[in-house]
Amino acid sequence: MFGRLRSAAVLTCLAVAGMLLLPSDAVHPPRFGRAVPVAVVDDFQNPGVLIGRTFAYVDEPGVFGVDAVTGDRRWTVPITAFGEARLVSLANLILGPPDAAPTVYLAAFVSLPSELRRDTVHVLALDPASGARRWSARIDVPSGAVGKATTLVGVGDDTVVFRLSGVDGSVAYAVDTRTHRLRWVRHGVEAVYVDGPVVVAEVEGWEDRRKLVGMRTSNGDRLWEDGPHGHGFHIESLGNGVLHVDGDSYDEDYFVRFIRAATGDSAQPKDFDDRLDQCVFDQRDTIVCGPYHEISPEHAFVIGYDVTSFRERWRREGVHTPLIDRAWNGTMYGTLDDRPVALDGRTGRIVDLPAIEPLLTNQHSAVTVDLDTSEVLLHPVS
């Protein structure tokens, strides 16, 4: 029926009875203006970060920040800022926690001359409005790391976490955002998510399977060991100490788990329908779950749960089946019959038929990518 994405969001099969728009007292999604082209990117699922009125992205010459409404260039961090090394590889961009000063974090793997017997990863914290460097750190990593991928994982508890991944496994690193020094290193650990004081990571599990473990963000100590087993994990915080995890149990048996970030204990509701195997959080108070496996349209269904009580808020069944893969501020975005659609996460009813399906959205702009040209487009919000 549809492909399964494992990226910033996961496609969810939703069934909505009818195409009627909500009355005036419902959620009002933003209106999107005419597209403003800004760049061509390689990763259309992760084109950059949107913070305030700045859109920041990585391109071959460096990292750029543009006005999220007009597309005008605001600042640049050129790749030459990391020295005249043999190789400089820029990682993804991430944002700092919402309760801290607005910050864009970037990382660059720098290959040094072989006689130095080491390489480095530069971690930078930037002011998103001006591009000014708030602080930076150089972390030594083993030499010969050329070909390894550097990934910024997340920020929490005054710590920014990144990983180096290659054919010989993954290594997790943590840098103190106050002292700008290395806090800890863990080998054989693939850090994948940061939720405040907890880092969630993948490690080898039983029978060559992967499993999730929890580590303390401040020192890397293990908090819990036996999380969900599988691969292709997608993790999302519900903002209340509970994590939503979905993945694949190696035999296309997709699953959803709810676990407590601090302990790894199950927070799964007793009456959770085991046919539901992927979910999207509306970033307010509802998580919407549906089945991935192919089912006939007349039997398609979706359920919206309250994220605190897991009480069922709404259920829809029927032949109209939008695919939802993004959410912002209570509004969920997807497609229905190849047309973009917006739903109210709290009620499950369609509230708009927008002209676009945004990858990123905030109060100033929305970001899309033209799949034919890989061009990033900004759409002013009104």
C-alpha positions in Angstrom: 0.0 0.0 0.0 2.9 2.4 0.8 6.6 2.4 1.6 7.9 2.6 5.1 10.2 5.6 6.0 12.8 5.5 8.8 13.9 9.1 9.2 12.7 12.2 11.1 9.2 10.8 11.0 7.4 7.6 10.2 4.5 7.1 7.8 1.3 6.2 9.5 -1.8 4.7 7.9 -4.8 6.8 8.9 -8.4 6.2 8.2 -10.7 9.3 8.3 -14.4 9.1 7.5 -15.1 11.9 5.1 -13.3 15.0 3.9 -15.3 17.7 5.8 -13.3 20.5 7.4 -13.7 21.3 11.0 -15.8 24.1 12.4 -14.2 27.4 13.5 -13.5 26.3 17.1 -11.0 23.6 16.0 -7.2 23.7 15.4 -6.3 26.3 12.7 -3.2 25.1 10.8 -1.0 27.8 9.2 -1.4 29.0 5.7 1.7 28.7 3.4 2.8 31.3 1.0 4.6 31.1 -2.4 7.8 29.0 -2.4 11.2 30.7 -2.1 14.1 28.4 -3.3 17.2 28.5 -1.2 19.5 25.5 -1.9 20.0 22.1 -3.3 20.6 19.3 -0.7 21.6 15.7 -0.8 19.4 14.4 2.1 15.8 15.4 1.2 14.6 13.8 4.5 16.9 16.0 6.6 17.4 19.3 4.7 18.4 21.4 7.7 16.9 23.0 10.9 14.3 25.7 11.3 14.6 27.9 14.4 12.9 31.2 14.9 13.2 33.1 11.6 16.4 31.2 10.6 16.7 28.2 8.4 20.2 26.6 8.6 21.5 23.9 6.3 24.7 22.1 5.2 26.2 22.5 1.7 29.6 21.5 0.3 31.2 25.0 0.9 30.0 25.1 4.5 27.0 25.8 6.8 24.6 28.5 5.9 21.8 30.4 7.7 19.1 32.2 5.7 16.0 34.2 6.6 13.3 31.6 6.8 10.7 34.0 5.2 12.7 35.8 2.4 15.5 33.3 1.8 18.1 36.0 2.1 21.5 34.9 3.3 22.2 35.8 7.0 25.5 34.0 7.8 28.0 31.5 6.6 30.4 29.1 8.4 32.8 28.2 5.5 34.4 24.8 5.5 37.8 26.5 5.5 37.0 27.6 9.1 38.2 24.1 10.1 41.7 24.5 8.6 43.4 23.2 5.5 43.0 19.6 6.3 43.0 16.7 3.8 39.3 16.1 4.4 36.6 17.9 6.2 33.2 16.2 6.5 30.3 18.2 7.9 27.7 16.4 10.0 24.0 17.1 10.3 22.7 20.1 12.3 20.7 19.8 15.5 19.0 22.3 17.8 19.5 22.8 21.5 16.7 22.1 24.0 13.7 24.4 23.9 14.3 25.6 27.5 17.8 26.9 26.7 19.0 29.8 24.6 18.3 29.2 20.9 21.3 27.4 19.5 22.3 25.5 16.3 24.9 22.8 16.8 27.2 21.6 14.0 30.0 19.1 13.9 32.9 18.5 11.4 35.1 15.5 11.1 38.7 16.7 10.2 41.3 14.3 8.9 44.8 15.3 10.1 48.2 14.3 8.6 48.9 10.6 9.4 52.1 11.4 11.4 49.9 13.0 14.1 48.2 9.7 14.6 44.8 11.3 15.3 41.9 13.0 13.7 39.5 15.5 15.3 35.8 16.3 15.5 35.0 20.0 15.8 31.7 20.7 17.7 30.4 24.3 17.3 27.5 26.0 19.0 26.1 29.0 17.0 23.6 31.8 17.5 20.9 31.0 14.9 20.2 34.6 14.2 23.7 35.8 13.5 25.8 32.7 13.1 28.1 33.9 15.9 30.1 31.2 17.6 29.0 30.7 21.1 31.6 28.1 21.8 33.5 25.3 20.1 35.4 22.2 21.1 37.9 19.9 19.4 37.6 16.3 20.3 40.5 13.9 19.4 39.4 10.6 17.7 41.5 7.7 16.6 43.4 8.2 13.3 42.3 6.4 10.2 38.7 7.3 10.8 38.3 8.4 7.2 35.1 7.0 5.8 33.4 7.0 9.2 30.2 9.0 9.5 29.8 11.7 12.2 26.3 12.2 13.5 25.1 14.7 16.0 22.6 12.9 18.2 21.1 15.4 20.6 21.5 17.8 23.5 20.4 17.4 27.1 21.5 17.9 30.6 24.2 20.3 29.6 25.7 17.7 27.2 25.9 17.4 23.4 26.2 13.8 22.2 27.6 12.7 18.8 28.7 9.4 17.4 31.3 8.1 14.9 30.1 5.0 12.9 32.0 2.8 10.6 32.6 -0.8 9.5 34.3 -1.5 12.9 31.3 -0.3 14.9 30.1 2.9 16.6 31.6 5.1 19.3 29.5 7.6 21.3 31.1 10.9 22.6 29.6 13.5 25.0 30.8 17.1 25.3 30.0 19.3 28.3 28.2 22.5 26.9 29.5 24.5 29.9 33.2 23.6 30.0 33.4 22.5 26.4 35.4 19.5 27.4 34.9 15.8 26.6 32.7 14.2 29.3 32.7 10.5 28.3 33.3 8.0 25.5 31.6 4.7 25.0 32.8 2.2 22.4 30.4 -0.3 20.8 27.5 2.0 21.5 25.4 3.6 18.8 23.8 6.6 20.5 20.5 7.4 18.7 18.4 9.7 20.8 18.7 12.2 23.7 15.8 12.9 26.0 17.1 15.3 28.7 19.1 13.2 31.2 18.9 10.0 29.2 20.7 8.9 26.1 19.1 6.0 24.2 21.5 3.8 22.3 21.6 0.6 20.2 23.9 -2.2 21.2 24.3 -5.9 20.2 21.4 -8.0 21.6 20.7 -11.7 21.7 21.0 -13.8 18.5 22.8 -11.0 16.7 19.9 -8.7 17.1 20.1 -5.0 18.2 18.5 -3.8 21.4 18.0 -0.4 23.1 19.7 0.6 26.3 19.5 3.8 28.4 22.6 5.7 29.6 22.9 8.7 31.9 23.6 11.8 29.7 25.9 13.4 32.2 28.3 10.5 32.6 27.5 7.6 30.2 26.6 5.2 33.0 23.9 2.6 32.1 20.5 3.2 33.5 18.8 0.2 32.0 19.8 -2.7 29.8 17.0 -4.6 28.2 15.0 -2.3 25.9 13.1 -3.3 22.8 14.9 -5.7 20.4 14.9 -5.1 16.6 16.3 -2.7 14.1 15.3 0.4 12.2 14.3 2.1 15.5 12.4 5.4 15.4 12.2 7.1 18.8 10.2 10.1 19.9 9.7 11.7 23.3 6.2 12.4 24.4 7.4 15.2 26.7 6.3 13.4 29.9 9.1 11.0 30.6 7.7 8.4 28.1 9.4 7.5 24.8 7.5 6.1 21.8 9.6 3.5 20.0 8.8 1.6 16.8 10.9 -0.7 14.8 11.1 -4.0 12.9 11.7 -7.4 14.5 13.7 -8.6 11.4 10.8 -10.5 9.9 8.8 -7.5 8.8 7.0 -7.8 12.1 6.7 -4.1 12.9 6.0 -3.0 16.5 5.3 -0.1 18.8 6.5 0.2 22.4 6.1 2.8 25.0 8.9 2.9 27.6 9.9 5.1 30.5 13.0 7.0 29.6 14.5 6.9 33.1 14.1 3.2 33.7 13.3 1.4 30.4 10.2 0.0 32.0 7.1 -0.5 29.8 4.5 2.2 29.8 2.4 0.2 27.3 -1.4 0.6 27.9 -3.1 -2.7 28.7 -5.7 -2.3 25.9 -3.2 -1.1 23.2 -4.3 -2.8 20.0 -1.4 -5.0 18.9 -2.2 -4.4 15.2 -0.9 -0.9 15.6 2.7 -0.8 14.7 3.7 2.8 14.1 2.8 6.2 15.6 3.2 9.9 15.2 3.1 12.4 18.1 1.2 15.6 17.4 3.7 17.6 19.6 0.9 18.5 22.0 -1.0 15.8 23.8 -2.1 13.1 21.4 -0.3 10.3 19.7 -1.9 8.8 16.6 -1.2 5.1 15.8 -2.1 2.9 12.9 -1.2 -0.4 11.3 1.6 -0.6 8.8 0.8 -3.9 7.2 -1.3 -3.9 4.1 -5.0 -4.1 4.7 -7.9 -3.4 2.5 -9.1 0.2 2.6 -12.5 -0.7 4.0 -10.8 -2.3 7.0 -8.2 0.5 7.6 -8.3 2.2 10.9 -6.4 4.6 13.2 -6.6 5.5 16.9 -5.6 8.7 18.7 -4.5 8.3 22.3 -4.0 10.8 25.1 -0.2 10.8 25.8 -0.7 11.0 29.6 -3.5 8.5 30.3 -3.3 6.6 27.0 -7.1 6.9 27.0 -8.5 6.5 23.5 -9.6 9.9 22.2 -10.9 9.0 18.8 -11.0 6.2 16.3 -11.6 6.3 12.6 -12.3 3.6 10.2 -13.1 3.6 6.5 -11.9 3.9 2.9 -10.3 7.4 3.2 -6.7 6.7 4.2 -4.3 9.6 4.6 -0.6 8.8 5.1 0.7 11.0 8.0 4.4 11.6 8.5 4.8 15.0 10.1 3.2 17.0 12.9 3.6 20.5 14.3 1.8 22.1 17.3 -1.2 19.9 17.2 -1.6 19.7 13.4 -0.6 16.5 11.5 0.4 16.5 7.9 0.2 13.8 5.3 -1.4 12.9 2.0 -4.6 11.5 0.8 -5.1 10.4 -2.8 -1.8 12.1 -3.7 -3.0 15.4 -2.2 -1.6 17.1 1.0 -3.9 17.0 4.0 -3.9 18.4 7.5 -5.6 16.8 10.5 -6.4 17.9 14.0 -4.4 15.5 16.2 -6.8 15.8 19.1 -9.9 14.9 17.1 -8.6 13.1 14.0 -10.7 15.2 11.7 -9.4 17.0 8.6 -8.9 20.7 9.1 -7.2 21.7 5.8 -6.2 20.7 2.4 -2.9 22.6 2.1 -0.9 23.1 -1.1 2.1 21.4 0.4 3.2 18.7 2.9 5.9 20.4 5.0 9.0 18.6 6.2 9.6 21.3 8.8 7.2 24.0 10.2 7.2 26.8 12.7 5.4 30.1 13.2 7.4 31.8 10.5 7.9 29.3 7.7 7.6 25.8 6.3 10.2 23.8 4.5 9.7 21.4 1.6 12.0 19.7 -0.9 11.3 19.4 -4.6 12.0 15.6 -5.1 12.8 16.2 -8.8 15.5 18.8 -8.3 16.4 18.3 -4.6 15.9 22.0 -4.2 14.9 23.2 -0.7 11.9 25.6 -0.7 10.7 28.0 2.0 7.0 28.8 2.3 6.2 31.9 4.5 3.5 31.2 7.1 0.6 33.5 7.6 
